[in-house]
Amino acid sequence: MHKRSVTIDGHRTSISLEDAFWAELSQLARGRDLSLNALVAEIDHARGISRTGGPGGNLSSALRLYVLEELKKRAEANISRA
């Protein structure tokens, strides 16, 4: 588990994720020509809630689910090309 600080809408927040998730998020951000902060902010906004709580789960969970969905898309694309 690794904790990093990111800036979302001008506010610093700390997020704890496993190293494998940080590595994949960094790769996904590079692939979209975004900074890691920009990708995390985009995912945070997609949750449709403020960082103070509410429905949608916490940001760490949202980041893990984003990585999972992107990896599933990649796997499905590879299967359809085979």
HTML snippet that shows the backbone in 3Dmol.js (N, CA, C, O; Angstrom):
<script src="https://3Dmol.org/build/3Dmol-min.js"></script>
<div id="view" style="width:600px;height:400px;position:relative"></div>
<script>
const pdb = `
ATOM      1  N   MET A   1       0.860  -1.173   0.000  1.00  0.00           N
ATOM      2  CA  MET A   1       0.000   0.000   0.000  1.00  0.00           C
ATOM      3  C   MET A   1       0.898   1.225   0.000  1.00  0.00           C
ATOM      4  O   MET A   1       1.869   1.302   0.753  1.00  0.00           O
ATOM      5  N   HIS A   2       0.563   2.172  -0.849  1.00  0.00           N
ATOM      6  CA  HIS A   2       1.375   3.374  -0.989  1.00  0.00           C
ATOM      7  C   HIS A   2       0.443   4.582  -0.969  1.00  0.00           C
ATOM      8  O   HIS A   2      -0.561   4.608  -1.681  1.00  0.00           O
ATOM      9  N   LYS A   3       0.770   5.563  -0.166  1.00  0.00           N
ATOM     10  CA  LYS A   3      -0.042   6.779  -0.064  1.00  0.00           C
ATOM     11  C   LYS A   3       0.605   7.882  -0.890  1.00  0.00           C
ATOM     12  O   LYS A   3       1.810   8.117  -0.803  1.00  0.00           O
ATOM     13  N   ARG A   4      -0.218   8.556  -1.696  1.00  0.00           N
ATOM     14  CA  ARG A   4       0.249   9.690  -2.490  1.00  0.00           C
ATOM     15  C   ARG A   4      -0.694  10.860  -2.287  1.00  0.00           C
ATOM     16  O   ARG A   4      -1.883  10.692  -2.014  1.00  0.00           O
ATOM     17  N   SER A   5      -0.136  12.040  -2.426  1.00  0.00           N
ATOM     18  CA  SER A   5      -0.954  13.250  -2.386  1.00  0.00           C
ATOM     19  C   SER A   5      -1.214  13.705  -3.810  1.00  0.00           C
ATOM     20  O   SER A   5      -0.300  13.761  -4.633  1.00  0.00           O
ATOM     21  N   VAL A   6      -2.457  14.026  -4.092  1.00  0.00           N
ATOM     22  CA  VAL A   6      -2.841  14.547  -5.398  1.00  0.00           C
ATOM     23  C   VAL A   6      -3.640  15.827  -5.179  1.00  0.00           C
ATOM     24  O   VAL A   6      -4.156  16.080  -4.090  1.00  0.00           O
ATOM     25  N   THR A   7      -3.729  16.620  -6.226  1.00  0.00           N
ATOM     26  CA  THR A   7      -4.501  17.854  -6.170  1.00  0.00           C
ATOM     27  C   THR A   7      -5.725  17.707  -7.052  1.00  0.00           C
ATOM     28  O   THR A   7      -5.624  17.396  -8.239  1.00  0.00           O
ATOM     29  N   ILE A   8      -6.895  17.938  -6.445  1.00  0.00           N
ATOM     30  CA  ILE A   8      -8.160  17.878  -7.169  1.00  0.00           C
ATOM     31  C   ILE A   8      -8.864  19.207  -6.944  1.00  0.00           C
ATOM     32  O   ILE A   8      -9.188  19.571  -5.813  1.00  0.00           O
ATOM     33  N   ASP A   9      -9.093  19.918  -8.026  1.00  0.00           N
ATOM     34  CA  ASP A   9      -9.758  21.229  -7.937  1.00  0.00           C
ATOM     35  C   ASP A   9      -9.068  22.150  -6.941  1.00  0.00           C
ATOM     36  O   ASP A   9      -9.728  22.869  -6.191  1.00  0.00           O
ATOM     37  N   GLY A  10      -7.748  22.127  -6.936  1.00  0.00           N
ATOM     38  CA  GLY A  10      -6.979  23.011  -6.073  1.00  0.00           C
ATOM     39  C   GLY A  10      -6.833  22.553  -4.635  1.00  0.00           C
ATOM     40  O   GLY A  10      -6.237  23.257  -3.819  1.00  0.00           O
ATOM     41  N   HIS A  11      -7.366  21.387  -4.314  1.00  0.00           N
ATOM     42  CA  HIS A  11      -7.281  20.867  -2.946  1.00  0.00           C
ATOM     43  C   HIS A  11      -6.412  19.616  -2.920  1.00  0.00           C
ATOM     44  O   HIS A  11      -6.580  18.717  -3.745  1.00  0.00           O
ATOM     45  N   ARG A  12      -5.486  19.562  -1.973  1.00  0.00           N
ATOM     46  CA  ARG A  12      -4.627  18.387  -1.811  1.00  0.00           C
ATOM     47  C   ARG A  12      -5.380  17.323  -1.026  1.00  0.00           C
ATOM     48  O   ARG A  12      -6.061  17.620  -0.044  1.00  0.00           O
ATOM     49  N   THR A  13      -5.246  16.087  -1.473  1.00  0.00           N
ATOM     50  CA  THR A  13      -5.826  14.964  -0.751  1.00  0.00           C
ATOM     51  C   THR A  13      -4.875  13.784  -0.849  1.00  0.00           C
ATOM     52  O   THR A  13      -4.147  13.653  -1.834  1.00  0.00           O
ATOM     53  N   SER A  14      -4.874  12.939   0.144  1.00  0.00           N
ATOM     54  CA  SER A  14      -4.019  11.754   0.156  1.00  0.00           C
ATOM     55  C   SER A  14      -4.851  10.534  -0.191  1.00  0.00           C
ATOM     56  O   SER A  14      -5.977  10.370   0.280  1.00  0.00           O
ATOM     57  N   ILE A  15      -4.277   9.688  -1.021  1.00  0.00           N
ATOM     58  CA  ILE A  15      -4.958   8.473  -1.465  1.00  0.00           C
ATOM     59  C   ILE A  15      -4.020   7.297  -1.245  1.00  0.00           C
ATOM     60  O   ILE A  15      -2.846   7.354  -1.608  1.00  0.00           O
ATOM     61  N   SER A  16      -4.540   6.240  -0.653  1.00  0.00           N
ATOM     62  CA  SER A  16      -3.768   5.014  -0.448  1.00  0.00           C
ATOM     63  C   SER A  16      -4.228   3.961  -1.446  1.00  0.00           C
ATOM     64  O   SER A  16      -5.406   3.607  -1.499  1.00  0.00           O
ATOM     65  N   LEU A  17      -3.279   3.465  -2.236  1.00  0.00           N
ATOM     66  CA  LEU A  17      -3.536   2.399  -3.200  1.00  0.00           C
ATOM     67  C   LEU A  17      -2.332   1.480  -3.245  1.00  0.00           C
ATOM     68  O   LEU A  17      -1.221   1.869  -2.886  1.00  0.00           O
ATOM     69  N   GLU A  18      -2.565   0.269  -3.686  1.00  0.00           N
ATOM     70  CA  GLU A  18      -1.470  -0.662  -3.910  1.00  0.00           C
ATOM     71  C   GLU A  18      -0.628  -0.161  -5.086  1.00  0.00           C
ATOM     72  O   GLU A  18      -1.132   0.507  -5.989  1.00  0.00           O
ATOM     73  N   ASP A  19       0.674  -0.498  -5.055  1.00  0.00           N
ATOM     74  CA  ASP A  19       1.599  -0.020  -6.089  1.00  0.00           C
ATOM     75  C   ASP A  19       1.145  -0.401  -7.499  1.00  0.00           C
ATOM     76  O   ASP A  19       1.316   0.383  -8.433  1.00  0.00           O
ATOM     77  N   ALA A  20       0.571  -1.588  -7.662  1.00  0.00           N
ATOM     78  CA  ALA A  20       0.118  -2.019  -8.988  1.00  0.00           C
ATOM     79  C   ALA A  20      -0.955  -1.081  -9.538  1.00  0.00           C
ATOM     80  O   ALA A  20      -0.977  -0.807 -10.738  1.00  0.00           O
ATOM     81  N   PHE A  21      -1.838  -0.591  -8.683  1.00  0.00           N
ATOM     82  CA  PHE A  21      -2.870   0.345  -9.133  1.00  0.00           C
ATOM     83  C   PHE A  21      -2.269   1.697  -9.489  1.00  0.00           C
ATOM     84  O   PHE A  21      -2.670   2.303 -10.483  1.00  0.00           O
ATOM     85  N   TRP A  22      -1.307   2.186  -8.691  1.00  0.00           N
ATOM     86  CA  TRP A  22      -0.646   3.452  -9.028  1.00  0.00           C
ATOM     87  C   TRP A  22       0.066   3.328 -10.374  1.00  0.00           C
ATOM     88  O   TRP A  22       0.004   4.243 -11.196  1.00  0.00           O
ATOM     89  N   ALA A  23       0.737   2.206 -10.601  1.00  0.00           N
ATOM     90  CA  ALA A  23       1.466   2.015 -11.858  1.00  0.00           C
ATOM     91  C   ALA A  23       0.507   2.015 -13.045  1.00  0.00           C
ATOM     92  O   ALA A  23       0.777   2.648 -14.065  1.00  0.00           O
ATOM     93  N   GLU A  24      -0.602   1.311 -12.911  1.00  0.00           N
ATOM     94  CA  GLU A  24      -1.565   1.250 -14.012  1.00  0.00           C
ATOM     95  C   GLU A  24      -2.241   2.596 -14.237  1.00  0.00           C
ATOM     96  O   GLU A  24      -2.449   2.995 -15.383  1.00  0.00           O
ATOM     97  N   LEU A  25      -2.586   3.300 -13.169  1.00  0.00           N
ATOM     98  CA  LEU A  25      -3.168   4.636 -13.320  1.00  0.00           C
ATOM     99  C   LEU A  25      -2.203   5.575 -14.038  1.00  0.00           C
ATOM    100  O   LEU A  25      -2.617   6.357 -14.894  1.00  0.00           O
ATOM    101  N   SER A  26      -0.925   5.499 -13.695  1.00  0.00           N
ATOM    102  CA  SER A  26       0.079   6.342 -14.362  1.00  0.00           C
ATOM    103  C   SER A  26       0.155   6.018 -15.844  1.00  0.00           C
ATOM    104  O   SER A  26       0.244   6.919 -16.677  1.00  0.00           O
ATOM    105  N   GLN A  27       0.120   4.727 -16.175  1.00  0.00           N
ATOM    106  CA  GLN A  27       0.173   4.309 -17.574  1.00  0.00           C
ATOM    107  C   GLN A  27      -1.082   4.772 -18.325  1.00  0.00           C
ATOM    108  O   GLN A  27      -0.993   5.252 -19.455  1.00  0.00           O
ATOM    109  N   LEU A  28      -2.235   4.627 -17.696  1.00  0.00           N
ATOM    110  CA  LEU A  28      -3.478   5.075 -18.327  1.00  0.00           C
ATOM    111  C   LEU A  28      -3.469   6.585 -18.544  1.00  0.00           C
ATOM    112  O   LEU A  28      -3.921   7.062 -19.584  1.00  0.00           O
ATOM    113  N   ALA A  29      -2.965   7.329 -17.588  1.00  0.00           N
ATOM    114  CA  ALA A  29      -2.878   8.785 -17.730  1.00  0.00           C
ATOM    115  C   ALA A  29      -1.962   9.149 -18.896  1.00  0.00           C
ATOM    116  O   ALA A  29      -2.314   9.993 -19.720  1.00  0.00           O
ATOM    117  N   ARG A  30      -0.791   8.517 -18.970  1.00  0.00           N
ATOM    118  CA  ARG A  30       0.135   8.793 -20.080  1.00  0.00           C
ATOM    119  C   ARG A  30      -0.510   8.470 -21.417  1.00  0.00           C
ATOM    120  O   ARG A  30      -0.352   9.213 -22.386  1.00  0.00           O
ATOM    121  N   GLY A  31      -1.239   7.359 -21.469  1.00  0.00           N
ATOM    122  CA  GLY A  31      -1.901   6.956 -22.704  1.00  0.00           C
ATOM    123  C   GLY A  31      -2.951   7.950 -23.175  1.00  0.00           C
ATOM    124  O   GLY A  31      -3.269   8.009 -24.363  1.00  0.00           O
ATOM    125  N   ARG A  32      -3.482   8.722 -22.256  1.00  0.00           N
ATOM    126  CA  ARG A  32      -4.482   9.740 -22.591  1.00  0.00           C
ATOM    127  C   ARG A  32      -3.875  11.136 -22.599  1.00  0.00           C
ATOM    128  O   ARG A  32      -4.593  12.128 -22.720  1.00  0.00           O
ATOM    129  N   ASP A  33      -2.556  11.212 -22.472  1.00  0.00           N
ATOM    130  CA  ASP A  33      -1.830  12.489 -22.453  1.00  0.00           C
ATOM    131  C   ASP A  33      -2.345  13.402 -21.339  1.00  0.00           C
ATOM    132  O   ASP A  33      -2.545  14.601 -21.537  1.00  0.00           O
ATOM    133  N   LEU A  34      -2.554  12.799 -20.156  1.00  0.00           N
ATOM    134  CA  LEU A  34      -3.001  13.526 -18.968  1.00  0.00           C
ATOM    135  C   LEU A  34      -1.975  13.363 -17.863  1.00  0.00           C
ATOM    136  O   LEU A  34      -1.207  12.400 -17.851  1.00  0.00           O
ATOM    137  N   SER A  35      -1.966  14.298 -16.946  1.00  0.00           N
ATOM    138  CA  SER A  35      -1.186  14.093 -15.726  1.00  0.00           C
ATOM    139  C   SER A  35      -1.965  13.124 -14.842  1.00  0.00           C
ATOM    140  O   SER A  35      -3.167  12.932 -15.024  1.00  0.00           O
ATOM    141  N   LEU A  36      -1.274  12.523 -13.892  1.00  0.00           N
ATOM    142  CA  LEU A  36      -1.948  11.638 -12.949  1.00  0.00           C
ATOM    143  C   LEU A  36      -3.008  12.417 -12.173  1.00  0.00           C
ATOM    144  O   LEU A  36      -4.112  11.918 -11.958  1.00  0.00           O
ATOM    145  N   ASN A  37      -2.675  13.643 -11.751  1.00  0.00           N
ATOM    146  CA  ASN A  37      -3.652  14.482 -11.047  1.00  0.00           C
ATOM    147  C   ASN A  37      -4.906  14.703 -11.888  1.00  0.00           C
ATOM    148  O   ASN A  37      -6.021  14.632 -11.373  1.00  0.00           O
ATOM    149  N   ALA A  38      -4.726  14.970 -13.180  1.00  0.00           N
ATOM    150  CA  ALA A  38      -5.875  15.230 -14.052  1.00  0.00           C
ATOM    151  C   ALA A  38      -6.752  13.992 -14.185  1.00  0.00           C
ATOM    152  O   ALA A  38      -7.978  14.100 -14.162  1.00  0.00           O
ATOM    153  N   LEU A  39      -6.143  12.821 -14.324  1.00  0.00           N
ATOM    154  CA  LEU A  39      -6.925  11.591 -14.429  1.00  0.00           C
ATOM    155  C   LEU A  39      -7.673  11.313 -13.132  1.00  0.00           C
ATOM    156  O   LEU A  39      -8.852  10.961 -13.158  1.00  0.00           O
ATOM    157  N   VAL A  40      -6.997  11.468 -12.005  1.00  0.00           N
ATOM    158  CA  VAL A  40      -7.648  11.240 -10.709  1.00  0.00           C
ATOM    159  C   VAL A  40      -8.811  12.217 -10.530  1.00  0.00           C
ATOM    160  O   VAL A  40      -9.872  11.830 -10.041  1.00  0.00           O
ATOM    161  N   ALA A  41      -8.622  13.468 -10.917  1.00  0.00           N
ATOM    162  CA  ALA A  41      -9.702  14.456 -10.808  1.00  0.00           C
ATOM    163  C   ALA A  41     -10.880  14.070 -11.697  1.00  0.00           C
ATOM    164  O   ALA A  41     -12.035  14.207 -11.295  1.00  0.00           O
ATOM    165  N   GLU A  42     -10.592  13.590 -12.897  1.00  0.00           N
ATOM    166  CA  GLU A  42     -11.652  13.165 -13.815  1.00  0.00           C
ATOM    167  C   GLU A  42     -12.463  12.012 -13.207  1.00  0.00           C
ATOM    168  O   GLU A  42     -13.693  12.007 -13.262  1.00  0.00           O
ATOM    169  N   ILE A  43     -11.759  11.048 -12.634  1.00  0.00           N
ATOM    170  CA  ILE A  43     -12.432   9.908 -11.998  1.00  0.00           C
ATOM    171  C   ILE A  43     -13.247  10.385 -10.804  1.00  0.00           C
ATOM    172  O   ILE A  43     -14.368   9.927 -10.585  1.00  0.00           O
ATOM    173  N   ASP A  44     -12.681  11.303 -10.038  1.00  0.00           N
ATOM    174  CA  ASP A  44     -13.392  11.848  -8.883  1.00  0.00           C
ATOM    175  C   ASP A  44     -14.672  12.551  -9.324  1.00  0.00           C
ATOM    176  O   ASP A  44     -15.724  12.363  -8.713  1.00  0.00           O
ATOM    177  N   HIS A  45     -14.593  13.353 -10.370  1.00  0.00           N
ATOM    178  CA  HIS A  45     -15.778  14.063 -10.858  1.00  0.00           C
ATOM    179  C   HIS A  45     -16.819  13.085 -11.390  1.00  0.00           C
ATOM    180  O   HIS A  45     -18.019  13.319 -11.249  1.00  0.00           O
ATOM    181  N   ALA A  46     -16.368  11.995 -11.998  1.00  0.00           N
ATOM    182  CA  ALA A  46     -17.295  11.005 -12.550  1.00  0.00           C
ATOM    183  C   ALA A  46     -18.093  10.298 -11.463  1.00  0.00           C
ATOM    184  O   ALA A  46     -19.161   9.746 -11.729  1.00  0.00           O
ATOM    185  N   ARG A  47     -17.576  10.317 -10.245  1.00  0.00           N
ATOM    186  CA  ARG A  47     -18.325   9.698  -9.144  1.00  0.00           C
ATOM    187  C   ARG A  47     -19.596  10.478  -8.862  1.00  0.00           C
ATOM    188  O   ARG A  47     -20.549   9.934  -8.305  1.00  0.00           O
ATOM    189  N   GLY A  48     -19.618  11.749  -9.243  1.00  0.00           N
ATOM    190  CA  GLY A  48     -20.807  12.563  -9.081  1.00  0.00           C
ATOM    191  C   GLY A  48     -21.092  12.993  -7.660  1.00  0.00           C
ATOM    192  O   GLY A  48     -22.220  13.354  -7.326  1.00  0.00           O
ATOM    193  N   ILE A  49     -20.067  12.953  -6.819  1.00  0.00           N
ATOM    194  CA  ILE A  49     -20.257  13.366  -5.428  1.00  0.00           C
ATOM    195  C   ILE A  49     -19.078  14.208  -5.000  1.00  0.00           C
ATOM    196  O   ILE A  49     -18.049  14.236  -5.675  1.00  0.00           O
ATOM    197  N   SER A  50     -19.220  14.879  -3.905  1.00  0.00           N
ATOM    198  CA  SER A  50     -18.103  15.635  -3.346  1.00  0.00           C
ATOM    199  C   SER A  50     -17.223  14.696  -2.542  1.00  0.00           C
ATOM    200  O   SER A  50     -17.632  13.588  -2.196  1.00  0.00           O
ATOM    201  N   ARG A  51     -16.020  15.144  -2.248  1.00  0.00           N
ATOM    202  CA  ARG A  51     -15.110  14.322  -1.454  1.00  0.00           C
ATOM    203  C   ARG A  51     -15.544  14.232   0.004  1.00  0.00           C
ATOM    204  O   ARG A  51     -14.903  13.541   0.796  1.00  0.00           O
ATOM    205  N   THR A  52     -16.617  14.914   0.367  1.00  0.00           N
ATOM    206  CA  THR A  52     -17.078  14.861   1.755  1.00  0.00           C
ATOM    207  C   THR A  52     -17.962  13.660   2.011  1.00  0.00           C
ATOM    208  O   THR A  52     -18.360  13.428   3.153  1.00  0.00           O
ATOM    209  N   GLY A  53     -18.276  12.901   1.002  1.00  0.00           N
ATOM    210  CA  GLY A  53     -19.055  11.686   1.224  1.00  0.00           C
ATOM    211  C   GLY A  53     -20.296  11.640   0.366  1.00  0.00           C
ATOM    212  O   GLY A  53     -20.464  12.435  -0.559  1.00  0.00           O
ATOM    213  N   GLY A  54     -21.148  10.715   0.681  1.00  0.00           N
ATOM    214  CA  GLY A  54     -22.356  10.520  -0.096  1.00  0.00           C
ATOM    215  C   GLY A  54     -22.268   9.233  -0.878  1.00  0.00           C
ATOM    216  O   GLY A  54     -21.311   8.475  -0.722  1.00  0.00           O
ATOM    217  N   PRO A  55     -23.263   8.973  -1.725  1.00  0.00           N
ATOM    218  CA  PRO A  55     -23.264   7.724  -2.486  1.00  0.00           C
ATOM    219  C   PRO A  55     -22.108   7.681  -3.465  1.00  0.00           C
ATOM    220  O   PRO A  55     -21.627   8.723  -3.910  1.00  0.00           O
ATOM    221  N   GLY A  56     -21.666   6.497  -3.796  1.00  0.00           N
ATOM    222  CA  GLY A  56     -20.633   6.345  -4.801  1.00  0.00           C
ATOM    223  C   GLY A  56     -19.320   5.808  -4.281  1.00  0.00           C
ATOM    224  O   GLY A  56     -18.425   5.533  -5.081  1.00  0.00           O
ATOM    225  N   GLY A  57     -19.162   5.649  -3.004  1.00  0.00           N
ATOM    226  CA  GLY A  57     -17.947   5.069  -2.464  1.00  0.00           C
ATOM    227  C   GLY A  57     -16.823   6.072  -2.355  1.00  0.00           C
ATOM    228  O   GLY A  57     -16.958   7.230  -2.751  1.00  0.00           O
ATOM    229  N   ASN A  58     -15.719   5.613  -1.814  1.00  0.00           N
ATOM    230  CA  ASN A  58     -14.583   6.516  -1.628  1.00  0.00           C
ATOM    231  C   ASN A  58     -13.724   6.582  -2.883  1.00  0.00           C
ATOM    232  O   ASN A  58     -13.876   5.768  -3.794  1.00  0.00           O
ATOM    233  N   LEU A  59     -12.835   7.543  -2.923  1.00  0.00           N
ATOM    234  CA  LEU A  59     -12.022   7.772  -4.115  1.00  0.00           C
ATOM    235  C   LEU A  59     -11.084   6.610  -4.386  1.00  0.00           C
ATOM    236  O   LEU A  59     -10.894   6.240  -5.544  1.00  0.00           O
ATOM    237  N   SER A  60     -10.496   6.026  -3.362  1.00  0.00           N
ATOM    238  CA  SER A  60      -9.608   4.874  -3.576  1.00  0.00           C
ATOM    239  C   SER A  60     -10.354   3.748  -4.284  1.00  0.00           C
ATOM    240  O   SER A  60      -9.827   3.139  -5.215  1.00  0.00           O
ATOM    241  N   SER A  61     -11.570   3.474  -3.846  1.00  0.00           N
ATOM    242  CA  SER A  61     -12.380   2.431  -4.488  1.00  0.00           C
ATOM    243  C   SER A  61     -12.702   2.805  -5.928  1.00  0.00           C
ATOM    244  O   SER A  61     -12.643   1.957  -6.818  1.00  0.00           O
ATOM    245  N   ALA A  62     -13.041   4.065  -6.164  1.00  0.00           N
ATOM    246  CA  ALA A  62     -13.355   4.520  -7.518  1.00  0.00           C
ATOM    247  C   ALA A  62     -12.149   4.356  -8.441  1.00  0.00           C
ATOM    248  O   ALA A  62     -12.307   3.983  -9.603  1.00  0.00           O
ATOM    249  N   LEU A  63     -10.953   4.630  -7.937  1.00  0.00           N
ATOM    250  CA  LEU A  63      -9.741   4.472  -8.748  1.00  0.00           C
ATOM    251  C   LEU A  63      -9.491   3.006  -9.074  1.00  0.00           C
ATOM    252  O   LEU A  63      -9.140   2.671 -10.205  1.00  0.00           O
ATOM    253  N   ARG A  64      -9.669   2.135  -8.091  1.00  0.00           N
ATOM    254  CA  ARG A  64      -9.487   0.698  -8.341  1.00  0.00           C
ATOM    255  C   ARG A  64     -10.492   0.200  -9.383  1.00  0.00           C
ATOM    256  O   ARG A  64     -10.134  -0.554 -10.288  1.00  0.00           O
ATOM    257  N   LEU A  65     -11.740   0.625  -9.250  1.00  0.00           N
ATOM    258  CA  LEU A  65     -12.763   0.202 -10.209  1.00  0.00           C
ATOM    259  C   LEU A  65     -12.479   0.738 -11.606  1.00  0.00           C
ATOM    260  O   LEU A  65     -12.730   0.049 -12.595  1.00  0.00           O
ATOM    261  N   TYR A  66     -11.959   1.957 -11.698  1.00  0.00           N
ATOM    262  CA  TYR A  66     -11.593   2.523 -12.996  1.00  0.00           C
ATOM    263  C   TYR A  66     -10.507   1.669 -13.657  1.00  0.00           C
ATOM    264  O   TYR A  66     -10.606   1.331 -14.836  1.00  0.00           O
ATOM    265  N   VAL A  67      -9.483   1.328 -12.895  1.00  0.00           N
ATOM    266  CA  VAL A  67      -8.406   0.493 -13.434  1.00  0.00           C
ATOM    267  C   VAL A  67      -8.963  -0.850 -13.884  1.00  0.00           C
ATOM    268  O   VAL A  67      -8.631  -1.324 -14.970  1.00  0.00           O
ATOM    269  N   LEU A  68      -9.804  -1.467 -13.064  1.00  0.00           N
ATOM    270  CA  LEU A  68     -10.398  -2.756 -13.417  1.00  0.00           C
ATOM    271  C   LEU A  68     -11.182  -2.659 -14.717  1.00  0.00           C
ATOM    272  O   LEU A  68     -11.039  -3.514 -15.591  1.00  0.00           O
ATOM    273  N   GLU A  69     -12.007  -1.631 -14.857  1.00  0.00           N
ATOM    274  CA  GLU A  69     -12.801  -1.461 -16.079  1.00  0.00           C
ATOM    275  C   GLU A  69     -11.915  -1.259 -17.304  1.00  0.00           C
ATOM    276  O   GLU A  69     -12.189  -1.820 -18.365  1.00  0.00           O
ATOM    277  N   GLU A  70     -10.863  -0.467 -17.166  1.00  0.00           N
ATOM    278  CA  GLU A  70      -9.961  -0.234 -18.297  1.00  0.00           C
ATOM    279  C   GLU A  70      -9.226  -1.512 -18.694  1.00  0.00           C
ATOM    280  O   GLU A  70      -9.037  -1.772 -19.882  1.00  0.00           O
ATOM    281  N   LEU A  71      -8.814  -2.305 -17.718  1.00  0.00           N
ATOM    282  CA  LEU A  71      -8.148  -3.569 -18.018  1.00  0.00           C
ATOM    283  C   LEU A  71      -9.108  -4.557 -18.668  1.00  0.00           C
ATOM    284  O   LEU A  71      -8.714  -5.305 -19.563  1.00  0.00           O
ATOM    285  N   LYS A  72     -10.360  -4.567 -18.229  1.00  0.00           N
ATOM    286  CA  LYS A  72     -11.368  -5.433 -18.851  1.00  0.00           C
ATOM    287  C   LYS A  72     -11.593  -5.031 -20.302  1.00  0.00           C
ATOM    288  O   LYS A  72     -11.698  -5.894 -21.173  1.00  0.00           O
ATOM    289  N   LYS A  73     -11.670  -3.726 -20.573  1.00  0.00           N
ATOM    290  CA  LYS A  73     -11.834  -3.247 -21.951  1.00  0.00           C
ATOM    291  C   LYS A  73     -10.665  -3.692 -22.822  1.00  0.00           C
ATOM    292  O   LYS A  73     -10.853  -4.140 -23.953  1.00  0.00           O
ATOM    293  N   ARG A  74      -9.461  -3.563 -22.282  1.00  0.00           N
ATOM    294  CA  ARG A  74      -8.264  -3.955 -23.024  1.00  0.00           C
ATOM    295  C   ARG A  74      -8.285  -5.454 -23.316  1.00  0.00           C
ATOM    296  O   ARG A  74      -7.972  -5.874 -24.430  1.00  0.00           O
ATOM    297  N   ALA A  75      -8.652  -6.257 -22.320  1.00  0.00           N
ATOM    298  CA  ALA A  75      -8.702  -7.709 -22.500  1.00  0.00           C
ATOM    299  C   ALA A  75      -9.751  -8.090 -23.543  1.00  0.00           C
ATOM    300  O   ALA A  75      -9.499  -8.949 -24.389  1.00  0.00           O
ATOM    301  N   GLU A  76     -10.919  -7.460 -23.489  1.00  0.00           N
ATOM    302  CA  GLU A  76     -11.972  -7.751 -24.461  1.00  0.00           C
ATOM    303  C   GLU A  76     -11.539  -7.363 -25.868  1.00  0.00           C
ATOM    304  O   GLU A  76     -11.846  -8.075 -26.824  1.00  0.00           O
ATOM    305  N   ALA A  77     -10.837  -6.255 -26.011  1.00  0.00           N
ATOM    306  CA  ALA A  77     -10.345  -5.830 -27.321  1.00  0.00           C
ATOM    307  C   ALA A  77      -9.326  -6.825 -27.852  1.00  0.00           C
ATOM    308  O   ALA A  77      -9.321  -7.135 -29.044  1.00  0.00           O
ATOM    309  N   ASN A  78      -8.464  -7.329 -26.976  1.00  0.00           N
ATOM    310  CA  ASN A  78      -7.465  -8.314 -27.396  1.00  0.00           C
ATOM    311  C   ASN A  78      -8.120  -9.620 -27.812  1.00  0.00           C
ATOM    312  O   ASN A  78      -7.677 -10.256 -28.769  1.00  0.00           O
ATOM    313  N   ILE A  79      -9.168 -10.030 -27.108  1.00  0.00           N
ATOM    314  CA  ILE A  79      -9.872 -11.267 -27.454  1.00  0.00           C
ATOM    315  C   ILE A  79     -10.570 -11.120 -28.796  1.00  0.00           C
ATOM    316  O   ILE A  79     -10.540 -12.045 -29.608  1.00  0.00           O
ATOM    317  N   SER A  80     -11.192  -9.989 -29.043  1.00  0.00           N
ATOM    318  CA  SER A  80     -11.919  -9.796 -30.299  1.00  0.00           C
ATOM    319  C   SER A  80     -10.977  -9.700 -31.495  1.00  0.00           C
ATOM    320  O   SER A  80     -11.384  -9.982 -32.622  1.00  0.00           O
ATOM    321  N   ARG A  81      -9.731  -9.308 -31.270  1.00  0.00           N
ATOM    322  CA  ARG A  81      -8.743  -9.241 -32.358  1.00  0.00           C
ATOM    323  C   ARG A  81      -8.134 -10.595 -32.655  1.00  0.00           C
ATOM    324  O   ARG A  81      -7.561 -10.798 -33.726  1.00  0.00           O
ATOM    325  N   ALA A  82      -8.251 -11.523 -31.719  1.00  0.00           N
ATOM    326  CA  ALA A  82      -7.606 -12.842 -31.880  1.00  0.00           C
ATOM    327  C   ALA A  82      -8.399 -13.738 -32.795  1.00  0.00           C
ATOM    328  O   ALA A  82      -8.003 -14.877 -33.039  1.00  0.00           O
TER     329      ALA A  82
END
`;
const viewer = $3Dmol.createViewer("view");
viewer.addModel(pdb, "pdb");
viewer.setStyle({}, {cartoon: {color: "spectrum"}});
viewer.zoomTo();
viewer.render();
</script>
